[in-house]
Amino acid sequence: MMRPLVIFSLCLFLIGICVAQVNFSPNWGKRALNNPSSEDKDNGCKESVDTLILIYKLIQSEAQKLLECEKLSN
């Protein structure tokens, strides 16, 4: 009788330790938009566009490799 009670208590204790709460304010993440660094002002969105183009080319090359493998297997 005592063993199940100890196991249950241990489980409740472990669940209590794992419980967490995250709160976000309405302005969360907007600090960078209000105070951009000088580097961001100079580049604008250029780095983001370059990154997207790189990702696109990577996906395109991988898709081409998959097509070539599929042709060879048939």
PDB file of N, CA, C and O in Angstrom:
ATOM      1  N   MET A   1       0.826  -1.196   0.000  1.00  0.00           N
ATOM      2  CA  MET A   1       0.000   0.000   0.000  1.00  0.00           C
ATOM      3  C   MET A   1       0.869   1.257   0.000  1.00  0.00           C
ATOM      4  O   MET A   1       0.521   2.268  -0.611  1.00  0.00           O
ATOM      5  N   MET A   2       1.974   1.179   0.678  1.00  0.00           N
ATOM      6  CA  MET A   2       2.840   2.343   0.803  1.00  0.00           C
ATOM      7  C   MET A   2       3.620   2.608  -0.487  1.00  0.00           C
ATOM      8  O   MET A   2       3.890   3.758  -0.832  1.00  0.00           O
ATOM      9  N   ARG A   3       3.978   1.536  -1.194  1.00  0.00           N
ATOM     10  CA  ARG A   3       4.788   1.690  -2.403  1.00  0.00           C
ATOM     11  C   ARG A   3       4.072   2.499  -3.488  1.00  0.00           C
ATOM     12  O   ARG A   3       4.682   3.413  -4.042  1.00  0.00           O
ATOM     13  N   PRO A   4       2.797   2.207  -3.823  1.00  0.00           N
ATOM     14  CA  PRO A   4       2.110   3.010  -4.832  1.00  0.00           C
ATOM     15  C   PRO A   4       1.982   4.493  -4.429  1.00  0.00           C
ATOM     16  O   PRO A   4       2.030   5.381  -5.281  1.00  0.00           O
ATOM     17  N   LEU A   5       1.821   4.741  -3.141  1.00  0.00           N
ATOM     18  CA  LEU A   5       1.717   6.113  -2.667  1.00  0.00           C
ATOM     19  C   LEU A   5       3.042   6.861  -2.854  1.00  0.00           C
ATOM     20  O   LEU A   5       3.051   8.036  -3.219  1.00  0.00           O
ATOM     21  N   VAL A   6       4.141   6.183  -2.607  1.00  0.00           N
ATOM     22  CA  VAL A   6       5.464   6.786  -2.790  1.00  0.00           C
ATOM     23  C   VAL A   6       5.721   7.052  -4.268  1.00  0.00           C
ATOM     24  O   VAL A   6       6.230   8.114  -4.625  1.00  0.00           O
ATOM     25  N   ILE A   7       5.377   6.109  -5.125  1.00  0.00           N
ATOM     26  CA  ILE A   7       5.561   6.278  -6.573  1.00  0.00           C
ATOM     27  C   ILE A   7       4.695   7.429  -7.084  1.00  0.00           C
ATOM     28  O   ILE A   7       5.147   8.253  -7.879  1.00  0.00           O
ATOM     29  N   PHE A   8       3.445   7.474  -6.619  1.00  0.00           N
ATOM     30  CA  PHE A   8       2.548   8.554  -7.022  1.00  0.00           C
ATOM     31  C   PHE A   8       3.082   9.909  -6.562  1.00  0.00           C
ATOM     32  O   PHE A   8       3.055  10.878  -7.322  1.00  0.00           O
ATOM     33  N   SER A   9       3.562   9.980  -5.334  1.00  0.00           N
ATOM     34  CA  SER A   9       4.121  11.226  -4.806  1.00  0.00           C
ATOM     35  C   SER A   9       5.357  11.651  -5.587  1.00  0.00           C
ATOM     36  O   SER A   9       5.540  12.838  -5.858  1.00  0.00           O
ATOM     37  N   LEU A  10       6.198  10.702  -5.948  1.00  0.00           N
ATOM     38  CA  LEU A  10       7.391  10.989  -6.733  1.00  0.00           C
ATOM     39  C   LEU A  10       7.015  11.525  -8.112  1.00  0.00           C
ATOM     40  O   LEU A  10       7.628  12.470  -8.612  1.00  0.00           O
ATOM     41  N   CYS A  11       6.012  10.917  -8.713  1.00  0.00           N
ATOM     42  CA  CYS A  11       5.547  11.391 -10.032  1.00  0.00           C
ATOM     43  C   CYS A  11       5.012  12.817  -9.938  1.00  0.00           C
ATOM     44  O   CYS A  11       5.324  13.652 -10.787  1.00  0.00           O
ATOM     45  N   LEU A  12       4.215  13.099  -8.921  1.00  0.00           N
ATOM     46  CA  LEU A  12       3.695  14.452  -8.741  1.00  0.00           C
ATOM     47  C   LEU A  12       4.821  15.458  -8.528  1.00  0.00           C
ATOM     48  O   LEU A  12       4.777  16.570  -9.054  1.00  0.00           O
ATOM     49  N   PHE A  13       5.821  15.062  -7.760  1.00  0.00           N
ATOM     50  CA  PHE A  13       6.966  15.929  -7.519  1.00  0.00           C
ATOM     51  C   PHE A  13       7.713  16.221  -8.815  1.00  0.00           C
ATOM     52  O   PHE A  13       8.067  17.371  -9.075  1.00  0.00           O
ATOM     53  N   LEU A  14       7.958  15.198  -9.631  1.00  0.00           N
ATOM     54  CA  LEU A  14       8.670  15.386 -10.888  1.00  0.00           C
ATOM     55  C   LEU A  14       7.868  16.237 -11.870  1.00  0.00           C
ATOM     56  O   LEU A  14       8.441  17.056 -12.589  1.00  0.00           O
ATOM     57  N   ILE A  15       6.567  16.054 -11.907  1.00  0.00           N
ATOM     58  CA  ILE A  15       5.717  16.880 -12.768  1.00  0.00           C
ATOM     59  C   ILE A  15       5.750  18.327 -12.307  1.00  0.00           C
ATOM     60  O   ILE A  15       5.786  19.243 -13.129  1.00  0.00           O
ATOM     61  N   GLY A  16       5.739  18.535 -11.005  1.00  0.00           N
ATOM     62  CA  GLY A  16       5.802  19.893 -10.463  1.00  0.00           C
ATOM     63  C   GLY A  16       7.093  20.601 -10.815  1.00  0.00           C
ATOM     64  O   GLY A  16       7.094  21.809 -11.050  1.00  0.00           O
ATOM     65  N   ILE A  17       8.186  19.869 -10.853  1.00  0.00           N
ATOM     66  CA  ILE A  17       9.472  20.463 -11.224  1.00  0.00           C
ATOM     67  C   ILE A  17       9.482  20.857 -12.697  1.00  0.00           C
ATOM     68  O   ILE A  17      10.069  21.874 -13.067  1.00  0.00           O
ATOM     69  N   CYS A  18       8.838  20.060 -13.528  1.00  0.00           N
ATOM     70  CA  CYS A  18       8.888  20.277 -14.978  1.00  0.00           C
ATOM     71  C   CYS A  18       7.929  21.353 -15.473  1.00  0.00           C
ATOM     72  O   CYS A  18       8.066  21.802 -16.611  1.00  0.00           O
ATOM     73  N   VAL A  19       6.982  21.775 -14.678  1.00  0.00           N
ATOM     74  CA  VAL A  19       5.999  22.747 -15.115  1.00  0.00           C
ATOM     75  C   VAL A  19       6.651  24.126 -15.205  1.00  0.00           C
ATOM     76  O   VAL A  19       7.361  24.550 -14.292  1.00  0.00           O
ATOM     77  N   ALA A  20       6.402  24.813 -16.310  1.00  0.00           N
ATOM     78  CA  ALA A  20       6.970  26.153 -16.503  1.00  0.00           C
ATOM     79  C   ALA A  20       5.945  27.025 -17.210  1.00  0.00           C
ATOM     80  O   ALA A  20       5.000  26.529 -17.823  1.00  0.00           O
ATOM     81  N   GLN A  21       6.144  28.308 -17.114  1.00  0.00           N
ATOM     82  CA  GLN A  21       5.238  29.253 -17.750  1.00  0.00           C
ATOM     83  C   GLN A  21       6.071  30.309 -18.468  1.00  0.00           C
ATOM     84  O   GLN A  21       7.042  30.824 -17.914  1.00  0.00           O
ATOM     85  N   VAL A  22       5.693  30.625 -19.686  1.00  0.00           N
ATOM     86  CA  VAL A  22       6.393  31.638 -20.465  1.00  0.00           C
ATOM     87  C   VAL A  22       5.405  32.749 -20.775  1.00  0.00           C
ATOM     88  O   VAL A  22       4.323  32.497 -21.306  1.00  0.00           O
ATOM     89  N   ASN A  23       5.776  33.968 -20.445  1.00  0.00           N
ATOM     90  CA  ASN A  23       4.925  35.119 -20.711  1.00  0.00           C
ATOM     91  C   ASN A  23       5.618  36.042 -21.703  1.00  0.00           C
ATOM     92  O   ASN A  23       6.809  36.322 -21.567  1.00  0.00           O
ATOM     93  N   PHE A  24       4.884  36.508 -22.686  1.00  0.00           N
ATOM     94  CA  PHE A  24       5.403  37.445 -23.659  1.00  0.00           C
ATOM     95  C   PHE A  24       4.612  38.739 -23.550  1.00  0.00           C
ATOM     96  O   PHE A  24       3.383  38.726 -23.476  1.00  0.00           O
ATOM     97  N   SER A  25       5.317  39.833 -23.540  1.00  0.00           N
ATOM     98  CA  SER A  25       4.630  41.119 -23.521  1.00  0.00           C
ATOM     99  C   SER A  25       4.196  41.445 -24.947  1.00  0.00           C
ATOM    100  O   SER A  25       4.716  40.857 -25.895  1.00  0.00           O
ATOM    101  N   PRO A  26       3.255  42.371 -25.116  1.00  0.00           N
ATOM    102  CA  PRO A  26       2.809  42.722 -26.463  1.00  0.00           C
ATOM    103  C   PRO A  26       3.937  43.288 -27.334  1.00  0.00           C
ATOM    104  O   PRO A  26       3.877  43.188 -28.559  1.00  0.00           O
ATOM    105  N   ASN A  27       4.949  43.873 -26.719  1.00  0.00           N
ATOM    106  CA  ASN A  27       6.040  44.467 -27.491  1.00  0.00           C
ATOM    107  C   ASN A  27       7.239  43.541 -27.606  1.00  0.00           C
ATOM    108  O   ASN A  27       8.327  43.993 -27.962  1.00  0.00           O
ATOM    109  N   TRP A  28       7.070  42.266 -27.314  1.00  0.00           N
ATOM    110  CA  TRP A  28       8.181  41.333 -27.330  1.00  0.00           C
ATOM    111  C   TRP A  28       8.759  41.236 -28.728  1.00  0.00           C
ATOM    112  O   TRP A  28       8.021  41.048 -29.695  1.00  0.00           O
ATOM    113  N   GLY A  29      10.064  41.360 -28.842  1.00  0.00           N
ATOM    114  CA  GLY A  29      10.744  41.204 -30.113  1.00  0.00           C
ATOM    115  C   GLY A  29      10.765  42.443 -30.979  1.00  0.00           C
ATOM    116  O   GLY A  29      11.301  42.407 -32.086  1.00  0.00           O
ATOM    117  N   LYS A  30      10.198  43.533 -30.508  1.00  0.00           N
ATOM    118  CA  LYS A  30      10.128  44.744 -31.323  1.00  0.00           C
ATOM    119  C   LYS A  30      11.251  45.718 -31.017  1.00  0.00           C
ATOM    120  O   LYS A  30      11.342  46.766 -31.657  1.00  0.00           O
ATOM    121  N   ARG A  31      12.108  45.401 -30.053  1.00  0.00           N
ATOM    122  CA  ARG A  31      13.202  46.305 -29.706  1.00  0.00           C
ATOM    123  C   ARG A  31      14.136  46.532 -30.887  1.00  0.00           C
ATOM    124  O   ARG A  31      14.575  47.657 -31.125  1.00  0.00           O
ATOM    125  N   ALA A  32      14.438  45.480 -31.619  1.00  0.00           N
ATOM    126  CA  ALA A  32      15.371  45.595 -32.736  1.00  0.00           C
ATOM    127  C   ALA A  32      14.801  46.473 -33.842  1.00  0.00           C
ATOM    128  O   ALA A  32      15.557  47.123 -34.563  1.00  0.00           O
ATOM    129  N   LEU A  33      13.503  46.501 -33.985  1.00  0.00           N
ATOM    130  CA  LEU A  33      12.899  47.328 -35.029  1.00  0.00           C
ATOM    131  C   LEU A  33      12.949  48.812 -34.667  1.00  0.00           C
ATOM    132  O   LEU A  33      13.053  49.663 -35.550  1.00  0.00           O
ATOM    133  N   ASN A  34      12.875  49.124 -33.377  1.00  0.00           N
ATOM    134  CA  ASN A  34      12.900  50.520 -32.949  1.00  0.00           C
ATOM    135  C   ASN A  34      14.304  51.098 -32.935  1.00  0.00           C
ATOM    136  O   ASN A  34      14.465  52.311 -33.072  1.00  0.00           O
ATOM    137  N   ASN A  35      15.319  50.268 -32.775  1.00  0.00           N
ATOM    138  CA  ASN A  35      16.687  50.749 -32.640  1.00  0.00           C
ATOM    139  C   ASN A  35      17.626  49.901 -33.497  1.00  0.00           C
ATOM    140  O   ASN A  35      18.446  49.156 -32.959  1.00  0.00           O
ATOM    141  N   PRO A  36      17.516  50.005 -34.819  1.00  0.00           N
ATOM    142  CA  PRO A  36      18.394  49.185 -35.657  1.00  0.00           C
ATOM    143  C   PRO A  36      19.839  49.661 -35.573  1.00  0.00           C
ATOM    144  O   PRO A  36      20.109  50.855 -35.441  1.00  0.00           O
ATOM    145  N   SER A  37      20.750  48.719 -35.651  1.00  0.00           N
ATOM    146  CA  SER A  37      22.165  49.090 -35.621  1.00  0.00           C
ATOM    147  C   SER A  37      22.554  49.729 -36.945  1.00  0.00           C
ATOM    148  O   SER A  37      21.821  49.635 -37.930  1.00  0.00           O
ATOM    149  N   SER A  38      23.709  50.376 -36.960  1.00  0.00           N
ATOM    150  CA  SER A  38      24.150  51.042 -38.187  1.00  0.00           C
ATOM    151  C   SER A  38      24.394  50.031 -39.292  1.00  0.00           C
ATOM    152  O   SER A  38      24.202  50.342 -40.468  1.00  0.00           O
ATOM    153  N   GLU A  39      24.817  48.812 -38.927  1.00  0.00           N
ATOM    154  CA  GLU A  39      25.048  47.779 -39.929  1.00  0.00           C
ATOM    155  C   GLU A  39      23.741  47.391 -40.607  1.00  0.00           C
ATOM    156  O   GLU A  39      23.703  47.194 -41.822  1.00  0.00           O
ATOM    157  N   ASP A  40      22.665  47.281 -39.821  1.00  0.00           N
ATOM    158  CA  ASP A  40      21.362  46.941 -40.386  1.00  0.00           C
ATOM    159  C   ASP A  40      20.848  48.045 -41.294  1.00  0.00           C
ATOM    160  O   ASP A  40      20.204  47.764 -42.304  1.00  0.00           O
ATOM    161  N   LYS A  41      21.124  49.300 -40.946  1.00  0.00           N
ATOM    162  CA  LYS A  41      20.665  50.416 -41.773  1.00  0.00           C
ATOM    163  C   LYS A  41      21.347  50.393 -43.135  1.00  0.00           C
ATOM    164  O   LYS A  41      20.727  50.700 -44.153  1.00  0.00           O
ATOM    165  N   ASP A  42      22.628  50.028 -43.147  1.00  0.00           N
ATOM    166  CA  ASP A  42      23.374  50.010 -44.396  1.00  0.00           C
ATOM    167  C   ASP A  42      22.932  48.878 -45.310  1.00  0.00           C
ATOM    168  O   ASP A  42      22.790  49.075 -46.517  1.00  0.00           O
ATOM    169  N   ASN A  43      22.716  47.705 -44.752  1.00  0.00           N
ATOM    170  CA  ASN A  43      22.421  46.529 -45.550  1.00  0.00           C
ATOM    171  C   ASN A  43      20.936  46.343 -45.838  1.00  0.00           C
ATOM    172  O   ASN A  43      20.581  45.697 -46.824  1.00  0.00           O
ATOM    173  N   GLY A  44      20.087  46.877 -45.025  1.00  0.00           N
ATOM    174  CA  GLY A  44      18.654  46.673 -45.200  1.00  0.00           C
ATOM    175  C   GLY A  44      18.328  45.195 -45.116  1.00  0.00           C
ATOM    176  O   GLY A  44      18.703  44.523 -44.154  1.00  0.00           O
ATOM    177  N   CYS A  45      17.629  44.685 -46.126  1.00  0.00           N
ATOM    178  CA  CYS A  45      17.251  43.273 -46.147  1.00  0.00           C
ATOM    179  C   CYS A  45      18.171  42.449 -47.042  1.00  0.00           C
ATOM    180  O   CYS A  45      17.853  41.298 -47.345  1.00  0.00           O
ATOM    181  N   LYS A  46      19.268  42.989 -47.461  1.00  0.00           N
ATOM    182  CA  LYS A  46      20.154  42.315 -48.405  1.00  0.00           C
ATOM    183  C   LYS A  46      20.610  40.960 -47.889  1.00  0.00           C
ATOM    184  O   LYS A  46      20.580  39.983 -48.637  1.00  0.00           O
ATOM    185  N   GLU A  47      21.029  40.872 -46.641  1.00  0.00           N
ATOM    186  CA  GLU A  47      21.493  39.600 -46.107  1.00  0.00           C
ATOM    187  C   GLU A  47      20.384  38.561 -46.105  1.00  0.00           C
ATOM    188  O   GLU A  47      20.627  37.390 -46.396  1.00  0.00           O
ATOM    189  N   SER A  48      19.191  38.974 -45.785  1.00  0.00           N
ATOM    190  CA  SER A  48      18.084  38.027 -45.766  1.00  0.00           C
ATOM    191  C   SER A  48      17.792  37.505 -47.163  1.00  0.00           C
ATOM    192  O   SER A  48      17.538  36.313 -47.339  1.00  0.00           O
ATOM    193  N   VAL A  49      17.823  38.383 -48.156  1.00  0.00           N
ATOM    194  CA  VAL A  49      17.565  37.967 -49.529  1.00  0.00           C
ATOM    195  C   VAL A  49      18.676  37.040 -50.005  1.00  0.00           C
ATOM    196  O   VAL A  49      18.405  36.033 -50.659  1.00  0.00           O
ATOM    197  N   ASP A  50      19.927  37.374 -49.681  1.00  0.00           N
ATOM    198  CA  ASP A  50      21.037  36.508 -50.060  1.00  0.00           C
ATOM    199  C   ASP A  50      20.902  35.130 -49.428  1.00  0.00           C
ATOM    200  O   ASP A  50      21.177  34.117 -50.070  1.00  0.00           O
ATOM    201  N   THR A  51      20.485  35.094 -48.188  1.00  0.00           N
ATOM    202  CA  THR A  51      20.296  33.818 -47.499  1.00  0.00           C
ATOM    203  C   THR A  51      19.183  33.013 -48.150  1.00  0.00           C
ATOM    204  O   THR A  51      19.315  31.802 -48.327  1.00  0.00           O
ATOM    205  N   LEU A  52      18.093  33.671 -48.506  1.00  0.00           N
ATOM    206  CA  LEU A  52      16.985  32.968 -49.158  1.00  0.00           C
ATOM    207  C   LEU A  52      17.401  32.426 -50.515  1.00  0.00           C
ATOM    208  O   LEU A  52      17.013  31.316 -50.879  1.00  0.00           O
ATOM    209  N   ILE A  53      18.175  33.182 -51.264  1.00  0.00           N
ATOM    210  CA  ILE A  53      18.647  32.719 -52.567  1.00  0.00           C
ATOM    211  C   ILE A  53      19.553  31.508 -52.391  1.00  0.00           C
ATOM    212  O   ILE A  53      19.462  30.548 -53.156  1.00  0.00           O
ATOM    213  N   LEU A  54      20.430  31.546 -51.385  1.00  0.00           N
ATOM    214  CA  LEU A  54      21.310  30.416 -51.114  1.00  0.00           C
ATOM    215  C   LEU A  54      20.511  29.170 -50.753  1.00  0.00           C
ATOM    216  O   LEU A  54      20.808  28.078 -51.236  1.00  0.00           O
ATOM    217  N   ILE A  55      19.506  29.331 -49.910  1.00  0.00           N
ATOM    218  CA  ILE A  55      18.653  28.194 -49.523  1.00  0.00           C
ATOM    219  C   ILE A  55      17.914  27.653 -50.740  1.00  0.00           C
ATOM    220  O   ILE A  55      17.797  26.438 -50.906  1.00  0.00           O
ATOM    221  N   TYR A  56      17.414  28.546 -51.591  1.00  0.00           N
ATOM    222  CA  TYR A  56      16.700  28.129 -52.800  1.00  0.00           C
ATOM    223  C   TYR A  56      17.614  27.314 -53.710  1.00  0.00           C
ATOM    224  O   TYR A  56      17.210  26.270 -54.223  1.00  0.00           O
ATOM    225  N   LYS A  57      18.843  27.785 -53.912  1.00  0.00           N
ATOM    226  CA  LYS A  57      19.783  27.072 -54.783  1.00  0.00           C
ATOM    227  C   LYS A  57      20.158  25.717 -54.189  1.00  0.00           C
ATOM    228  O   LYS A  57      20.319  24.738 -54.919  1.00  0.00           O
ATOM    229  N   LEU A  58      20.294  25.662 -52.874  1.00  0.00           N
ATOM    230  CA  LEU A  58      20.610  24.401 -52.212  1.00  0.00           C
ATOM    231  C   LEU A  58      19.485  23.386 -52.402  1.00  0.00           C
ATOM    232  O   LEU A  58      19.735  22.223 -52.721  1.00  0.00           O
ATOM    233  N   ILE A  59      18.257  23.831 -52.206  1.00  0.00           N
ATOM    234  CA  ILE A  59      17.104  22.941 -52.393  1.00  0.00           C
ATOM    235  C   ILE A  59      17.001  22.504 -53.845  1.00  0.00           C
ATOM    236  O   ILE A  59      16.692  21.346 -54.127  1.00  0.00           O
ATOM    237  N   GLN A  60      17.258  23.418 -54.763  1.00  0.00           N
ATOM    238  CA  GLN A  60      17.183  23.110 -56.186  1.00  0.00           C
ATOM    239  C   GLN A  60      18.235  22.060 -56.566  1.00  0.00           C
ATOM    240  O   GLN A  60      17.940  21.135 -57.323  1.00  0.00           O
ATOM    241  N   SER A  61      19.447  22.201 -56.049  1.00  0.00           N
ATOM    242  CA  SER A  61      20.497  21.222 -56.380  1.00  0.00           C
ATOM    243  C   SER A  61      20.182  19.858 -55.774  1.00  0.00           C
ATOM    244  O   SER A  61      20.428  18.832 -56.409  1.00  0.00           O
ATOM    245  N   GLU A  62      19.647  19.829 -54.568  1.00  0.00           N
ATOM    246  CA  GLU A  62      19.282  18.557 -53.951  1.00  0.00           C
ATOM    247  C   GLU A  62      18.137  17.890 -54.710  1.00  0.00           C
ATOM    248  O   GLU A  62      18.120  16.669 -54.866  1.00  0.00           O
ATOM    249  N   ALA A  63      17.189  18.684 -55.177  1.00  0.00           N
ATOM    250  CA  ALA A  63      16.086  18.127 -55.964  1.00  0.00           C
ATOM    251  C   ALA A  63      16.613  17.553 -57.278  1.00  0.00           C
ATOM    252  O   ALA A  63      16.143  16.511 -57.735  1.00  0.00           O
ATOM    253  N   GLN A  64      17.586  18.232 -57.884  1.00  0.00           N
ATOM    254  CA  GLN A  64      18.188  17.736 -59.116  1.00  0.00           C
ATOM    255  C   GLN A  64      18.901  16.401 -58.872  1.00  0.00           C
ATOM    256  O   GLN A  64      18.812  15.485 -59.689  1.00  0.00           O
ATOM    257  N   LYS A  65      19.605  16.302 -57.748  1.00  0.00           N
ATOM    258  CA  LYS A  65      20.279  15.041 -57.401  1.00  0.00           C
ATOM    259  C   LYS A  65      19.266  13.918 -57.218  1.00  0.00           C
ATOM    260  O   LYS A  65      19.505  12.789 -57.646  1.00  0.00           O
ATOM    261  N   LEU A  66      18.137  14.222 -56.584  1.00  0.00           N
ATOM    262  CA  LEU A  66      17.097  13.206 -56.389  1.00  0.00           C
ATOM    263  C   LEU A  66      16.522  12.748 -57.723  1.00  0.00           C
ATOM    264  O   LEU A  66      16.267  11.559 -57.915  1.00  0.00           O
ATOM    265  N   LEU A  67      16.315  13.686 -58.645  1.00  0.00           N
ATOM    266  CA  LEU A  67      15.798  13.328 -59.966  1.00  0.00           C
ATOM    267  C   LEU A  67      16.786  12.442 -60.717  1.00  0.00           C
ATOM    268  O   LEU A  67      16.389  11.479 -61.373  1.00  0.00           O
ATOM    269  N   GLU A  68      18.073  12.768 -60.621  1.00  0.00           N
ATOM    270  CA  GLU A  68      19.087  11.956 -61.293  1.00  0.00           C
ATOM    271  C   GLU A  68      19.139  10.546 -60.701  1.00  0.00           C
ATOM    272  O   GLU A  68      19.271   9.570 -61.439  1.00  0.00           O
ATOM    273  N   CYS A  69      19.036  10.438 -59.393  1.00  0.00           N
ATOM    274  CA  CYS A  69      19.019   9.117 -58.753  1.00  0.00           C
ATOM    275  C   CYS A  69      17.793   8.321 -59.181  1.00  0.00           C
ATOM    276  O   CYS A  69      17.868   7.111 -59.396  1.00  0.00           O
ATOM    277  N   GLU A  70      16.670   9.010 -59.302  1.00  0.00           N
ATOM    278  CA  GLU A  70      15.440   8.332 -59.712  1.00  0.00           C
ATOM    279  C   GLU A  70      15.558   7.827 -61.146  1.00  0.00           C
ATOM    280  O   GLU A  70      15.088   6.732 -61.456  1.00  0.00           O
ATOM    281  N   LYS A  71      16.182   8.615 -62.026  1.00  0.00           N
ATOM    282  CA  LYS A  71      16.368   8.189 -63.419  1.00  0.00           C
ATOM    283  C   LYS A  71      17.283   6.977 -63.500  1.00  0.00           C
ATOM    284  O   LYS A  71      17.051   6.071 -64.299  1.00  0.00           O
ATOM    285  N   LEU A  72      18.329   6.961 -62.667  1.00  0.00           N
ATOM    286  CA  LEU A  72      19.268   5.846 -62.696  1.00  0.00           C
ATOM    287  C   LEU A  72      18.658   4.564 -62.144  1.00  0.00           C
ATOM    288  O   LEU A  72      19.022   3.469 -62.572  1.00  0.00           O
ATOM    289  N   SER A  73      17.740   4.692 -61.206  1.00  0.00           N
ATOM    290  CA  SER A  73      17.143   3.499 -60.598  1.00  0.00           C
ATOM    291  C   SER A  73      16.086   2.870 -61.495  1.00  0.00           C
ATOM    292  O   SER A  73      15.750   1.700 -61.313  1.00  0.00           O
ATOM    293  N   ASN A  74      15.555   3.614 -62.455  1.00  0.00           N
ATOM    294  CA  ASN A  74      14.517   3.064 -63.354  1.00  0.00           C
ATOM    295  C   ASN A  74      15.132   2.422 -64.529  1.00  0.00           C
ATOM    296  O   ASN A  74      14.423   1.904 -65.392  1.00  0.00           O
TER     297      ASN A  74
END
